[in-house]
Amino acid sequence: MTDDAATFRRIPLELFNQGNVELIDEIVAEDFVEHAAPPDVPPTRDSLKEFVPMLRAAFPDLHYEILQEAHDGDTHVGYVRVSGTMTGDFMGMPASGKAATWEEMHIGRFANGKLAEHWGVIDRFAMLEQLGFIPPSPPPA
């Protein structure tokens, strides 16, 4: 495993699972660009420093599990399963008290040993459905 691949793993395991926000200065480039920023959130490293504690406050038992990884040069891909119980408000949604499990795909590009760019696809539909913010999907015909 390359150093960048090992660093990429630290993001879900240490940053999100443990809330180690200090890790951002160590492994994320100062000119980092977040291509999957939520609406009205600047796509910057400083916004990531604010987002992680906000997410963990809403989901104190937040847990990322790496399901699959692929690495090609400076680009790393991770497919993860995320679970947590929403006991706090998050991005305009009131605490539901419900648990949810959803999946995410993350792509990171590294430069000089630090994460320079990030793209992500999150199954928000599954998350919002389980948390009770949208109605359940009808069963297949």
Backbone as CSV, one residue per row, in Angstrom:
resi,resn,N_x,N_y,N_z,CA_x,CA_y,CA_z,C_x,C_y,C_z
1,MET,0.856,-1.175,0.000,0.000,0.000,0.000,0.904,1.240,0.000
2,THR,0.590,2.196,-0.856,1.376,3.429,-0.916,1.071,4.324,0.275
3,ASP,1.929,5.302,0.486,1.685,6.262,1.566,0.370,7.000,1.351
4,ASP,0.092,7.412,0.087,-1.167,8.118,-0.188,-2.371,7.223,0.091
5,ALA,-2.280,5.940,-0.252,-3.379,5.011,0.000,-3.623,4.875,1.504
6,ALA,-2.550,4.770,2.261,-2.685,4.678,3.723,-3.291,5.964,4.281
7,THR,-2.879,7.096,3.745,-3.433,8.382,4.188,-4.907,8.475,3.844
8,PHE,-5.277,8.012,2.656,-6.680,8.039,2.229,-7.548,7.251,3.206
9,ARG,-7.059,6.124,3.705,-7.794,5.314,4.685,-7.980,6.050,6.008
10,ARG,-7.055,6.919,6.341,-7.136,7.641,7.618,-8.342,8.578,7.662
11,ILE,-8.816,9.022,6.512,-9.925,9.980,6.480,-11.192,9.373,7.085
12,PRO,-11.682,8.234,6.580,-12.873,7.681,7.251,-12.581,7.129,8.640
13,LEU,-11.417,6.504,8.808,-11.143,5.799,10.064,-10.766,6.713,11.219
14,GLU,-10.000,7.763,10.953,-9.566,8.660,12.026,-10.330,9.985,12.040
15,LEU,-10.496,10.581,10.869,-11.170,11.882,10.825,-12.650,11.739,11.168
16,PHE,-13.351,10.874,10.439,-14.795,10.767,10.653,-15.159,9.857,11.822
17,ASN,-14.552,8.687,11.935,-14.912,7.785,13.036,-14.497,8.328,14.396
18,GLN,-13.317,8.924,14.474,-12.802,9.396,15.758,-12.963,10.901,15.961
19,GLY,-13.304,11.628,14.906,-13.458,13.070,15.028,-12.139,13.805,15.179
20,ASN,-11.054,13.220,14.691,-9.725,13.813,14.821,-9.537,14.930,13.791
21,VAL,-10.104,16.100,14.064,-10.075,17.231,13.129,-8.661,17.767,12.932
22,GLU,-7.789,17.589,13.921,-6.397,18.044,13.784,-5.701,17.334,12.623
23,LEU,-6.186,16.166,12.255,-5.630,15.400,11.148,-5.714,16.170,9.829
24,ILE,-6.705,17.037,9.699,-6.903,17.776,8.452,-5.663,18.581,8.084
25,ASP,-5.083,19.298,9.031,-3.883,20.079,8.730,-2.727,19.190,8.290
26,GLU,-2.680,17.970,8.799,-1.592,17.050,8.474,-1.729,16.432,7.085
27,ILE,-2.966,16.095,6.667,-3.115,15.306,5.441,-3.903,15.973,4.318
28,VAL,-4.463,17.160,4.548,-5.241,17.846,3.522,-4.499,19.116,3.108
29,ALA,-4.328,19.292,1.799,-3.598,20.443,1.267,-4.314,21.749,1.603
30,GLU,-3.537,22.812,1.780,-4.122,24.122,2.087,-5.058,24.594,0.989
31,ASP,-4.741,24.267,-0.279,-5.580,24.695,-1.406,-6.557,23.592,-1.844
32,PHE,-6.887,22.691,-0.917,-7.830,21.595,-1.140,-9.125,22.101,-1.767
33,VAL,-9.674,21.293,-2.697,-10.953,21.606,-3.332,-11.912,20.450,-3.089
34,GLU,-13.054,20.766,-2.493,-14.117,19.793,-2.237,-15.148,19.920,-3.355
35,HIS,-15.221,18.905,-4.220,-16.150,18.938,-5.354,-17.541,18.438,-4.981
36,ALA,-17.728,17.976,-3.764,-19.024,17.455,-3.319,-19.547,18.231,-2.111
37,ALA,-19.204,19.500,-2.032,-19.645,20.311,-0.885,-21.164,20.475,-0.891
38,PRO,-21.781,20.413,0.285,-23.220,20.671,0.368,-23.522,22.099,-0.083
39,PRO,-24.776,22.368,-0.451,-25.139,23.732,-0.864,-24.754,24.765,0.197
40,ASP,-24.274,25.894,-0.274,-23.897,27.031,0.580,-22.711,26.750,1.497
41,VAL,-21.955,25.682,1.236,-20.750,25.376,2.006,-19.552,25.568,1.084
42,PRO,-18.636,26.462,1.415,-17.464,26.671,0.557,-16.663,25.370,0.405
43,PRO,-16.101,25.126,-0.781,-15.396,23.871,-1.050,-13.946,23.887,-0.576
44,THR,-13.727,24.188,0.702,-12.379,24.428,1.207,-12.015,23.507,2.372
45,ARG,-10.733,23.517,2.702,-10.231,22.760,3.850,-10.856,23.284,5.142
46,ASP,-10.992,24.603,5.276,-11.595,25.162,6.494,-13.039,24.705,6.668
47,SER,-13.777,24.580,5.563,-15.157,24.092,5.657,-15.190,22.643,6.130
48,LEU,-14.213,21.842,5.694,-14.120,20.457,6.157,-13.901,20.420,7.668
49,LYS,-13.087,21.342,8.167,-12.833,21.419,9.616,-14.106,21.735,10.397
50,GLU,-15.021,22.453,9.788,-16.294,22.779,10.437,-17.318,21.661,10.256
51,PHE,-17.285,21.009,9.085,-18.285,20.003,8.747,-18.175,18.748,9.618
52,VAL,-16.959,18.270,9.835,-16.779,17.017,10.580,-17.377,17.104,11.989
53,PRO,-17.052,18.135,12.783,-17.672,18.211,14.120,-19.196,18.369,14.063
54,MET,-19.692,19.077,13.041,-21.135,19.256,12.892,-21.807,17.902,12.604
55,LEU,-21.203,17.105,11.731,-21.750,15.788,11.412,-21.696,14.868,12.631
56,ARG,-20.583,14.889,13.340,-20.429,14.026,14.517,-21.328,14.477,15.677
57,ALA,-21.658,15.751,15.750,-22.587,16.221,16.780,-23.998,15.694,16.489
58,ALA,-24.362,15.619,15.221,-25.677,15.105,14.842,-25.738,13.586,14.951
59,PHE,-24.609,12.932,14.643,-24.512,11.465,14.674,-23.330,11.080,15.570
60,PRO,-23.487,11.132,16.887,-22.356,10.876,17.784,-21.776,9.465,17.674
61,ASP,-22.565,8.509,17.196,-22.072,7.144,17.023,-21.682,6.859,15.565
62,LEU,-21.421,7.901,14.813,-21.065,7.786,13.394,-19.948,6.763,13.202
63,HIS,-20.135,5.879,12.218,-19.105,4.868,11.957,-18.999,4.602,10.459
64,TYR,-17.774,4.750,9.950,-17.456,4.440,8.554,-16.757,3.090,8.506
65,GLU,-17.166,2.256,7.552,-16.527,0.967,7.308,-16.095,0.942,5.848
66,ILE,-14.828,0.717,5.595,-14.323,0.651,4.228,-14.679,-0.713,3.650
67,LEU,-15.431,-0.711,2.539,-15.854,-1.953,1.900,-14.960,-2.324,0.720
68,GLN,-14.499,-1.325,-0.010,-13.704,-1.587,-1.206,-12.792,-0.396,-1.467
69,GLU,-11.606,-0.663,-1.986,-10.657,0.397,-2.314,-10.014,0.110,-3.661
70,ALA,-9.642,1.169,-4.358,-8.866,1.050,-5.589,-7.922,2.245,-5.644
71,HIS,-6.731,1.998,-6.142,-5.722,3.054,-6.189,-5.059,3.034,-7.558
72,ASP,-4.879,4.224,-8.145,-4.218,4.348,-9.434,-3.428,5.648,-9.443
73,GLY,-2.131,5.541,-9.261,-1.295,6.740,-9.232,-1.681,7.634,-8.076
74,ASP,-2.022,8.876,-8.392,-2.374,9.844,-7.348,-3.861,9.843,-7.000
75,THR,-4.626,8.928,-7.603,-6.068,8.879,-7.405,-6.455,7.634,-6.611
76,HIS,-7.318,7.843,-5.618,-7.736,6.767,-4.722,-9.259,6.780,-4.619
77,VAL,-9.847,5.594,-4.621,-11.299,5.444,-4.562,-11.634,4.556,-3.376
78,GLY,-12.631,4.958,-2.623,-13.095,4.160,-1.500,-14.610,4.054,-1.514
79,TYR,-15.097,2.834,-1.348,-16.528,2.581,-1.219,-16.757,2.226,0.240
80,VAL,-17.618,2.977,0.925,-17.787,2.824,2.364,-19.250,2.644,2.740
81,ARG,-19.450,2.019,3.903,-20.777,1.937,4.522,-20.715,2.812,5.765
82,VAL,-21.717,3.658,5.920,-21.763,4.595,7.038,-23.016,4.306,7.854
83,SER,-22.889,4.378,9.167,-24.053,4.193,10.027,-23.985,5.192,11.172
84,GLY,-25.147,5.517,11.691,-25.204,6.420,12.828,-26.635,6.679,13.240
85,THR,-26.777,7.188,14.454,-28.083,7.554,14.998,-28.144,9.058,15.096
86,MET,-29.175,9.645,14.490,-29.298,11.101,14.438,-29.929,11.626,15.721
87,THR,-29.076,12.038,16.656,-29.564,12.559,17.928,-29.422,14.075,18.017
88,GLY,-28.886,14.685,16.966,-28.739,16.140,16.934,-29.207,16.681,15.592
89,ASP,-29.462,17.968,15.553,-29.879,18.612,14.309,-28.722,18.610,13.315
90,PHE,-29.063,18.563,12.010,-28.033,18.534,10.980,-28.533,19.186,9.700
91,MET,-27.860,20.224,9.289,-28.122,20.910,8.025,-29.616,21.209,7.827
92,GLY,-30.232,21.773,8.838,-31.633,22.161,8.752,-32.628,21.063,9.091
93,MET,-32.137,19.864,9.367,-33.035,18.762,9.721,-32.995,18.563,11.231
94,PRO,-34.156,18.466,11.863,-34.165,18.231,13.310,-33.762,16.796,13.631
95,ALA,-33.215,16.609,14.807,-32.824,15.271,15.245,-34.017,14.331,15.149
96,SER,-33.828,13.192,14.486,-34.926,12.230,14.330,-34.890,11.150,15.402
97,GLY,-33.733,10.942,16.019,-33.585,9.869,16.980,-33.495,8.499,16.335
98,LYS,-33.488,8.454,15.000,-33.466,7.176,14.287,-32.058,6.841,13.808
99,ALA,-31.811,5.559,13.669,-30.538,5.072,13.133,-30.672,4.870,11.628
100,ALA,-29.567,5.038,10.936,-29.551,4.826,9.484,-28.210,4.234,9.081
101,THR,-28.242,3.515,7.967,-27.038,2.975,7.347,-27.137,3.274,5.860
102,TRP,-26.089,3.855,5.304,-26.077,4.210,3.887,-24.675,3.988,3.341
103,GLU,-24.551,4.083,2.015,-23.259,3.857,1.377,-22.801,5.100,0.643
104,GLU,-21.483,5.225,0.532,-20.865,6.378,-0.115,-19.687,5.907,-0.964
105,MET,-19.405,6.665,-2.029,-18.231,6.435,-2.870,-17.408,7.719,-2.822
106,HIS,-16.103,7.583,-2.554,-15.228,8.744,-2.449,-14.028,8.589,-3.372
107,ILE,-13.676,9.679,-4.026,-12.501,9.725,-4.890,-11.626,10.866,-4.399
108,GLY,-10.375,10.582,-4.186,-9.435,11.607,-3.745,-8.223,11.653,-4.662
109,ARG,-7.778,12.859,-4.944,-6.538,13.042,-5.697,-5.508,13.644,-4.767
110,PHE,-4.329,13.045,-4.741,-3.254,13.492,-3.866,-2.192,14.244,-4.652
111,ALA,-1.592,15.215,-3.997,-0.442,15.939,-4.538,0.506,16.218,-3.378
112,ASN,1.770,15.893,-3.553,2.783,16.119,-2.522,2.406,15.499,-1.179
113,GLY,1.783,14.312,-1.216,1.462,13.590,0.001,0.224,14.060,0.740
114,LYS,-0.520,15.000,0.142,-1.727,15.506,0.807,-2.920,15.425,-0.134
115,LEU,-4.104,15.286,0.469,-5.332,15.257,-0.311,-5.555,16.634,-0.928
116,ALA,-5.585,16.686,-2.259,-5.729,17.959,-2.971,-7.158,18.198,-3.447
117,GLU,-7.854,17.108,-3.809,-9.228,17.220,-4.298,-10.033,16.023,-3.829
118,HIS,-11.334,16.234,-3.676,-12.240,15.155,-3.264,-13.545,15.261,-4.035
119,TRP,-14.022,14.107,-4.500,-15.338,13.971,-5.100,-16.057,12.894,-4.310
120,GLY,-17.359,13.011,-4.148,-18.090,12.002,-3.401,-19.509,11.840,-3.905
121,VAL,-20.011,10.631,-3.797,-21.399,10.325,-4.114,-21.964,9.619,-2.884
122,ILE,-23.016,10.204,-2.328,-23.611,9.701,-1.094,-25.039,9.265,-1.374
123,ASP,-25.427,8.097,-0.894,-26.799,7.631,-1.058,-27.681,8.359,-0.040
124,ARG,-27.903,9.631,-0.318,-28.706,10.461,0.599,-30.141,9.975,0.686
125,PHE,-30.651,9.417,-0.425,-32.014,8.907,-0.428,-32.192,7.839,0.650
126,ALA,-31.279,6.872,0.689,-31.372,5.807,1.705,-31.276,6.393,3.106
127,MET,-30.356,7.344,3.283,-30.176,7.949,4.593,-31.447,8.700,5.012
128,LEU,-31.968,9.564,4.142,-33.146,10.375,4.480,-34.385,9.520,4.698
129,GLU,-34.512,8.447,3.937,-35.644,7.534,4.098,-35.595,6.866,5.482
130,GLN,-34.446,6.357,5.863,-34.310,5.676,7.157,-34.479,6.628,8.338
131,LEU,-34.074,7.879,8.140,-34.214,8.869,9.208,-35.616,9.430,9.309
132,GLY,-36.473,9.105,8.338,-37.870,9.508,8.378,-38.162,10.845,7.730
133,PHE,-37.239,11.371,6.933,-37.449,12.674,6.301,-38.115,12.577,4.934
134,ILE,-38.112,11.393,4.340,-38.850,11.149,3.097,-39.581,9.825,3.254
135,PRO,-40.703,9.662,2.533,-41.468,8.417,2.697,-40.701,7.206,2.156
136,PRO,-41.003,6.036,2.712,-40.325,4.820,2.241,-40.638,4.551,0.767
137,SER,-39.697,3.922,0.108,-39.901,3.525,-1.291,-40.953,2.424,-1.343
138,PRO,-41.774,2.421,-2.397,-42.723,1.313,-2.521,-41.975,0.030,-2.851
139,PRO,-42.527,-1.115,-2.424,-41.852,-2.383,-2.742,-41.878,-2.618,-4.244
140,PRO,-40.902,-3.383,-4.752,-40.901,-3.683,-6.194,-42.139,-4.444,-6.596
141,ALA,-42.557,-4.234,-7.823,-43.778,-4.896,-8.326,-43.575,-6.377,-8.503
